[in-house]
Each structure stands twice: as structure tokens, then as C-alpha cells.
């Protein structure tokens, strides 16, 4: 079955960087839309970026975050730079496959001094 597993979250100081990873299984990532979203307690999940050919980013991460896909390994990454406390959230990777949306369990990113 389709499964997405995120990793790489943690505690980082403001201005720091992190790399999140998303391991996909049960399908091949090539030719499938992959995306990142995030959620803070009490708020809905917000879209961060989509990587499918052209890479599209939410305005609040543009210039700081970069998606990288490695379809040979069925992996996706999110490189996050210049992190601020406002980026603190649980980050999820997702895909749309066979007409259904799938999300991983998420990885916590905390930006704090």
C-alpha cells in the first residue's frame, strides 16, 4: 500500500537549516505529484511546496526552502534555510495517487533559541 515516511525534523536555532526526507513506498514517485505541507496545533494544514517538474512554493517559504526529488530512490527532500520560529510545525509529505491523497505521519520541526 502507499506509504510515506518523513524524517529529519528536530530542534534548530533561528537562522539555521534542516533537511527533511520523505521515503515513499507502495508506488513509484516518478510522474506522481509530491508535496510538502505543515501544521501547527489549532490550525489547519497549510501547503508549503509542490515538486512535480516545476517546483512551486508558498510565498512564505519562497527563496528559503527547496524541494529535491530523487525518483530513482523514491525519495523527496525539503531543504529549509533561514528558519524562523514561525516555521515551527509538523511537516508532512503527501502525494496524489490513483485519485486519492496520501500523507505521512509527519516530522516535528521546532525553531527556537
SERO-4910 file (N, C-alpha, C, O; in steps of 0.05 Angstrom, whole numbers):
BEGIN
 pado doro    nc1    nc2    nc3   cac1   cac2   cac3    cc1    cc2    cc3    oc1    oc2    oc3
  Unk    A     17    -24      0      0      0      0     18     25      0     41     24      7
  Unk    A      5     47     -8     20     72     -9     29     80     20     12     81     38
  Unk    A     54     87     23     64     95     49     84    117     45    101    116     27
  Unk    A     83    137     62    102    159     62    112    163     90     97    164    109
  Unk    A    138    164     93    151    166    119    170    190    119    190    190    104
  Unk    A    164    210    135    181    233    138    202    229    160    197    215    179
  Unk    A    224    243    156    245    243    177    262    268    174    260    282    154
  Unk    A    278    273    194    297    295    193    289    319    209    304    339    210
  Unk    A    266    319    221    258    341    238    274    343    263    290    325    269
  Unk    A    271    365    278    285    368    303    285    397    312    269    413    302
  Unk    A    302    402    331    305    429    342    328    444    328    350    433    326
  Unk    A    322    468    319    343    484    306    340    513    315    318    522    321
  Unk    A    362    527    316    362    555    324    352    572    301    355    565    277
  Unk    A    341    595    307    333    614    285    357    620    267    379    624    276
  Unk    A    351    621    241    372    625    221    385    599    212    401    600    193
  Unk    A    378    577    225    391    552    218    377    538    195    359    548    182
  Unk    A    387    513    190    378    498    167    371    469    176    382    459    195
  Unk    A    354    457    161    347    429    164    341    417    137    333    431    118
  Unk    A    345    390    135    336    376    112    316    355    120    323    337    136
  Unk    A    292    356    110    272    336    114    273    316     92    278    323     69
  Unk    A    268    291     99    267    269     79    239    257     79    225    256     99
  Unk    A    231    247     55    206    233     53    211    208     37    219    209     13
  Unk    A    207    185     49    211    159     36    184    148     27    166    144     44
  Unk    A    181    143      2    156    133     -9    158    103    -15    179     94    -24
  Unk    A    137     89    -11    136     61    -18    107     54    -26     88     69    -20
  Unk    A    104     32    -40     78     24    -50     70     36    -77     50     29    -88
  Unk    A     87     53    -87     83     66   -113    110     78   -122    128     80   -105
  Unk    A    112     84   -147    136     97   -156    131    127   -158    110    136   -169
  Unk    A    150    143   -148    146    172   -148    147    185   -175    135    206   -179
  Unk    A    161    172   -194    163    184   -220    135    189   -232    118    171   -231
  Unk    A    131    212   -242    106    220   -255     83    224   -235     60    227   -243
  Unk    A     89    224   -209     69    230   -189     75    256   -175     98    263   -170
  Unk    A     54    270   -168     57    295   -154     66    289   -125     54    272   -112
  Unk    A     86    303   -116     95    302    -88     94    330    -77    100    349    -90
  Unk    A     86    332    -52     83    358    -39     90    357    -10     91    336      2
  Unk    A     95    381      1    100    385     29     79    403     40     70    422     27
  Unk    A     70    398     65     52    415     79     60    416    108     77    400    117
  Unk    A     49    435    123     56    436    152     31    444    168     12    454    157
  Unk    A     33    438    193     10    443    210     20    450    238     38    436    249
  Unk    A      8    470    250     13    477    278    -12    471    294    -34    471    282
  Unk    A    -10    466    320    -33    459    336    -54    481    334    -48    505    336
  Unk    A    -79    473    330   -101    492    329   -106    505    302   -124    520    298
  Unk    A    -89    498    283    -92    509    256    -94    487    235    -86    464    241
  Unk    A   -105    493    212   -107    473    191    -80    469    178    -61    485    181
  Unk    A    -78    448    163    -54    442    149    -50    462    126    -69    467    111
  Unk    A    -26    473    123    -22    492    101     -1    481     82     19    469     90
  Unk    A     -6    485     57     12    476     36     38    492     37     38    516     41
  Unk    A     60    478     32     86    491     32     98    491      4    107    512     -5
  Unk    A     98    468     -9    111    467    -35    102    442    -50     94    422    -37
  Unk    A    104    443    -76     98    420    -93    122    416   -112    132    435   -123
  Unk    A    130    391   -115    152    385   -133    143    365   -154    141    341   -149
  Unk    A    137    375   -178    128    357   -199    136    371   -225    121    386   -237
  Unk    A    161    365   -235    170    381   -257    177    409   -247    198    413   -235
  Unk    A    159    428   -252    163    454   -240    159    452   -210    142    438   -200
  Unk    A    176    466   -195    173    467   -166    159    493   -158    167    515   -167
  Unk    A    139    491   -142    122    513   -134    123    516   -104    121    496    -90
  Unk    A    126    540    -94    129    545    -66    109    565    -56    102    584    -70
  Unk    A    100    562    -31     84    582    -18    101    607    -14    125    605    -11
  Unk    A     89    630    -15    104    655    -13    120    656     13    142    668     13
  Unk    A    110    645     34    124    648     60    149    631     62    164    633     81
  Unk    A    155    613     42    179    597     42    196    602     17    219    593     16
  Unk    A    185    617     -1    199    622    -27    226    635    -22    229    654     -7
  Unk    A    247    623    -34    274    633    -30    288    621     -7    313    625     -4
  Unk    A    274    607     11    286    595     34    285    565     33    304    551     43
  Unk    A    264    553     22    260    524     21    264    515     -8    257    529    -27
  Unk    A    274    491    -10    278    479    -37    270    449    -36    279    434    -18
  Unk    A    254    441    -55    247    413    -58    268    400    -76    277    412    -96
  Unk    A    275    376    -69    291    359    -87    279    332    -88    273    319    -67
  Unk    A    275    322   -112    264    295   -115    286    276   -126    302    284   -143
  Unk    A    287    252   -116    304    231   -126    286    208   -133    283    189   -117
  Unk    A    276    208   -157    257    187   -165    270    160   -168    256    139   -167
  Unk    A    296    159   -171    310    133   -172    308    119   -145    308     94   -144
  Unk    A    307    135   -124    306    123    -97    278    126    -84    275    118    -61
  Unk    A    259    136    -99    232    140    -89    233    158    -64    220    153    -44
  Unk    A    249    180    -66    252    198    -43    246    226    -52    248    234    -75
  Unk    A    239    242    -32    236    271    -36    248    285    -11    247    274     11
  Unk    A    259    308    -16    272    322      6    262    351      7    253    362    -14
  Unk    A    263    363     30    258    391     33    281    404     47    285    399     71
  Unk    A    296    421     33    318    435     45    307    462     55    295    477     40
  Unk    A    310    466     81    299    490     94    322    507    105    338    498    121
  Unk    A    324    532     95    344    550    104    332    575    117    308    580    114
  Unk    A    348    590    131    339    615    144    313    610    160    294    625    158
  Unk    A    313    590    176    289    583    191    283    603    213    301    615    225
  Unk    A    258    608    217    249    626    238    229    611    256    219    590    248
  Unk    A    224    622    280    204    609    298    177    604    285    163    586    292
  Unk    A    170    621    265    144    618    252    144    593    234    122    584    226
  Unk    A    166    581    230    167    556    214    163    531    232    162    509    222
  Unk    A    161    535    258    156    513    276    129    500    269    108    513    269
  Unk    A    129    474    264    105    459    256    112    430    252    135    422    253
  Unk    A     92    414    249     95    387    239     94    387    209     75    398    197
  Unk    A    114    376    196    116    377    167    109    349    156    117    328    166
  Unk    A     92    350    135     82    326    123     89    325     94     89    346     80
  Unk    A     95    301     84     97    298     55     72    283     45     61    266     60
  Unk    A     64    289     21     40    278     11     42    272    -19     60    283    -33
  Unk    A     23    257    -29     21    251    -57     -8    246    -64    -24    240    -47
  Unk    A    -13    249    -90    -39    241   -100    -34    217   -119    -20    220   -139
  Unk    A    -46    195   -113    -40    170   -128    -67    155   -132    -82    150   -113
  Unk    A    -72    149   -157    -97    134   -164   -121    149   -154   -141    137   -145
  Unk    A   -120    176   -155   -143    192   -148   -147    198   -119   -166    210   -111
  Unk    A   -129    188   -102   -131    192    -73   -107    206    -62    -85    204    -73
  Unk    A   -111    222    -41    -89    236    -28    -79    220     -5    -94    208     11
  Unk    A    -52    219     -3    -39    204     19    -19    223     33     -7    240     20
  Unk    A    -17    220     59      1    236     75     17    218     94      7    197    102
  Unk    A     41    226    100     56    212    120     47    220    148     28    234    152
  Unk    A     62    210    168     55    215    196     66    242    206     58    251    227
  Unk    A     84    253    191     95    279    198    121    278    214    126    258    227
  Unk    A    136    300    213    160    303    229    160    331    241    155    350    227
  Unk    A    166    332    267    165    358    281    190    374    275    213    365    278
  Unk    A    186    400    268    207    419    266    202    441    286    181    453    286
  Unk    A    222    446    303    220    467    323    243    486    320    266    478    321
  Unk    A    236    512    316    256    532    312    256    550    337    236    565    341
  Unk    A    277    548    353    277    563    378    306    566    387    323    549    382
  Unk    A    310    588    401    337    593    413    337    583    442    358    585    455
***
